[in-house]
């Protein structure tokens, strides 16, 4: 696990994780429409250190 964050996501919702060589970003779309993406977490330091 890189990190965690509490989030209240009512169903239906979208959820995705983007990973590249320097960062991990977690996005959620609480609207369930695919148009309301919001970042929940971006972690660079611990990902870069691994």
C-alpha positions as CSV (number, residue, x, y, z in Angstrom):
1,X,0.0,0.0,0.0
2,X,1.3,3.4,-0.9
3,X,-1.3,5.5,1.0
4,X,-4.9,5.6,2.1
5,X,-7.6,8.2,2.3
6,X,-11.2,8.1,3.5
7,X,-13.9,8.7,0.9
8,X,-17.7,8.5,0.9
9,X,-18.7,7.3,-2.6
10,X,-22.4,6.7,-3.1
11,X,-23.3,4.1,-5.7
12,X,-23.0,4.2,-8.6
13,X,-19.5,5.6,-8.8
14,X,-16.4,5.3,-11.0
15,X,-12.9,4.6,-9.6
16,X,-9.6,4.4,-11.3
17,X,-5.9,4.3,-10.4
18,X,-3.2,5.9,-12.6
19,X,0.4,4.7,-12.1
20,X,3.5,6.0,-13.8
21,X,7.2,5.9,-13.0
22,X,7.0,8.8,-10.5
23,X,3.5,8.9,-9.1
24,X,0.3,7.0,-8.1
25,X,-3.0,8.9,-8.5
26,X,-6.4,7.7,-7.4
27,X,-9.5,9.2,-9.0
28,X,-13.2,8.8,-8.3
29,X,-16.3,9.9,-10.1
30,X,-19.0,10.2,-7.5
31,X,-21.6,11.1,-10.2
32,X,-21.2,7.7,-11.9
33,X,-21.4,9.5,-15.3
34,X,-17.7,9.5,-16.2
35,X,-17.6,13.3,-16.2
36,X,-17.1,14.1,-12.5
37,X,-13.6,12.7,-12.0
38,X,-11.9,14.1,-8.8
39,X,-8.5,13.2,-7.4
40,X,-8.7,11.4,-4.1
41,X,-4.9,10.9,-3.6
42,X,-1.7,11.6,-5.4
43,X,1.5,10.2,-4.0
44,X,4.9,10.9,-5.4
45,X,7.4,10.6,-2.6
46,X,6.8,7.0,-1.5
47,X,6.3,5.8,-5.1
48,X,9.6,7.3,-6.3
49,X,11.4,5.8,-3.3
50,X,10.5,2.2,-4.2
